[in-house]
Amino acid sequence: IAQGNYDVKVQINSQDEIASLAKTFNMMATELQKTENLRREIIANASHELKTPLTALQAQLENLVDGVEELKIAKMQTLLNQTEHLSALVKDLLDLSKLESGVTTLDLSPFFINSILENVKQVMSTTNQNVEINVDLDEITIEADYHRLLQVFTNIFTNSIKHSGTNCKINCTVNDLESSIEINIDDNGPGIDNDKKDLVFERFYRVDDARNSKDGGSGIGLAIAKQIITMHNGLITISNSQMGGTRVRIVLPKMQNFIEV
């Protein structure tokens, strides 16, 4: 185990306290193996995501330096866009790492949940003229981290708009469940296959394999959203919507001393 060989397991031939210790030891080895596999997967995925735009950026810069291409404002804008994408990707990676490691703590305060939803609606409607967004305006107070939840709903609304395309419609409703609240975000996009519903919260996963990091985002937004909701003792799931697209369901406790069962 100390040398990194987590496949070794203790043989159990009894039912006493030593056997119980052995079972715990084997469980520890299994969890360590999962952690190691996850670490390798993250490094491999991050390397791939960073390598592709860096290679393209390097090639274009080399063309400019060698005189193959003429330096123009349009070209400079393209290079700037690529560096901004890389910067956003690195920021998301660092953010997710901090959230998962427990370095980032929640800044809890009471507020109306509809204030966040209305905030996101205004921003999205301004930047996407062809999007119709309806938000439930019921004023329900919760204790949470305002800015982190704003990050969650911004990611979800952005995803809906990105996959729904033109004439996108989003309905957001809030249900009062006494000790908790339920938020449903429905869109009229293409929906999602049942076998992919759990995968969308994994790092770098994209529903459309044809999408790359340039036009399909970093693939980290929903992983960050799930981690933030989990830190709030909440639950986030994805299913098919009656609108024909996807429904994102979020359950959050009203007070953080209450843990959703």
CORUR-V215430 format. One record per residue. N is the residue number from 1. BURIAL is I if it has 9 or more other ideal C-beta (glycine too) atoms within 8 Angstrom, else O. Layout:
n = [N N]
burial = [BURIAL BURIAL]
This chain:
n = [1 2 3 4 5 6 7 8 9 10 11 12 13 14 15 16 17 18 19 20 21 22 23 24 25 26 27 28 29 30 31 32 33 34 35 36 37 38 39 40 41 42 43 44 45 46 47 48 49 50 51 52 53 54 55 56 57 58 59 60 61 62 63 64 65 66 67 68 69 70 71 72 73 74 75 76 77 78 79 80 81 82 83 84 85 86 87 88 89 90 91 92 93 94 95 96 97 98 99 100 101 102 103 104 105 106 107 108 109 110 111 112 113 114 115 116 117 118 119 120 121 122 123 124 125 126 127 128 129 130 131 132 133 134 135 136 137 138 139 140 141 142 143 144 145 146 147 148 149 150 151 152 153 154 155 156 157 158 159 160 161 162 163 164 165 166 167 168 169 170 171 172 173 174 175 176 177 178 179 180 181 182 183 184 185 186 187 188 189 190 191 192 193 194 195 196 197 198 199 200 201 202 203 204 205 206 207 208 209 210 211 212 213 214 215 216 217 218 219 220 221 222 223 224 225 226 227 228 229 230 231 232 233 234 235 236 237 238 239 240 241 242 243 244 245 246 247 248 249 250 251 252 253 254 255 256 257 258 259 260 261]
burial = [O O O O O I O O O O O O O O O O O O I O O I I O I I O O I I O I I O O I O O O O I I O O I I O I I I O I I I O I I O O I I I I I O O O O O O O O O O I I O I I O O I I O I I O I I I O I I O I I O I I O O O O O O I O O O O I O I I O I I I I I I O I I I O O I O O I O I O I I O O O I I I I I I I O I I I I I I I I I I I I I I O I I O O O I I I I I O I O O O O O I I I I I I I I I I O I I O O O I I O O I I O I I I I O O O O O O I O O I I I I I I I I I I I I I I O I I I I O I O I O O I O I O I I I I I I I I I I O I O I O I O]
